[in-house]
Amino acid sequence: MKKVYIFFLAGLTLFGIVGFLTWSYLQVSEAKNQVQLAQVDLIAPIERQYHLLPSLLATAENLQVRPELIKEVTECQDVFENAAPKYSASYWQASADLSKSLVSLAQAVDQEAATVMEVKAMELADDITESATTLEAAARSYNQSLQAFQEFKSQFPTNLLTPLSSMEEEAYYPQ
């Protein structure tokens, strides 16, 4: 009877360990999925701004907005287009810099368009500003998800993280 009891306790202990490791792995996987979903939400406003960029530059040139702002945006655009690998720290930094310079140019376009009553230019500037606001909210969400993932990962046995190693290079979005 004593052997059965010991065998039962050993099985129960093993079941508990396996259950805990499975639960932990699922928690880390869920955190990883949250990071990936937040990344998708972060990419949408970046792509929106990039899509509006040529129109904003053309409008700024037509309205004869300050040339140094246009030059700054084109320089940031070049850096953003050459930032590699995607979703690395340099990519996020280039994206943030481009967004800031776009907002500055959009504000200048909006002011100039208001003086000549160019409605389409004002709407374009509003679109850029709105996408920048969306980008800031998405960046906060992404950074929080990435921080939660990093915390889960730091508490999990590293030899069991091999399937999650693709997340090693993830970087925070600059705020």
C-alpha positions, 0 to 999 in steps of 0.5 A, a space after each residue: 500500500 505504501 508503494 502505491 501511495 508513493 507512486 501516486 504522489 510521484 505521478 501527481 507531482 509529475 503531473 503538476 510540474 508538466 501542468 505548470 510548464 504547459 500553463 507557463 508556456 501558454 502564458 508566454 505564447 499568449 503574450 507573444 501573440 499580444 505583441 504581434 497583434 499590437 505590432 499589426 496595430 502599430 504598422 497600420 498608421 505608419 503605412 497610412 502616413 507613408 501613403 499620404 507622404 507624397 501628397 503632403 510633399 506635393 501640397 507643401 511645395 504647391 503652397 510654398 511651405 518652408 523648404 527646410 521642413 520639406 527637406 527634413 521630411 524627405 531626409 527622414 523618408 530616405 532613412 525610413 526607406 533604408 532602415 533594416 531589418 523591419 521592426 528593429 530598433 532602427 526601423 522604429 526610430 526612423 518611423 518615429 522621426 518620419 512621423 514627427 517631421 510629417 506632423 511638423 510639415 502638416 501643421 505648416 501646410 495647415 497654417 498656409 492652407 488656412 490663409 488661402 482657404 485650400 480645404 483639401 490641403 487642410 484635410 490632408 494635414 488633419 489626416 496626417 495629424 490624426 494618424 500620428 495620434 493613432 500611431 502614438 496610441 498604438 506605440 504605447 499598446 505595443 510597448 506595453 505588450 512587448 514589456 509583458 512578453 519580456 517579463 513572462 519570458 524572463 520568468 520562464 525556463 530558457 531551454 523551453 523558449 526555443 519556439 519563441 526565440 524569433 522574438 529576441 530581436 524585438 525592440 520598443 517603439 520610441 515614445 
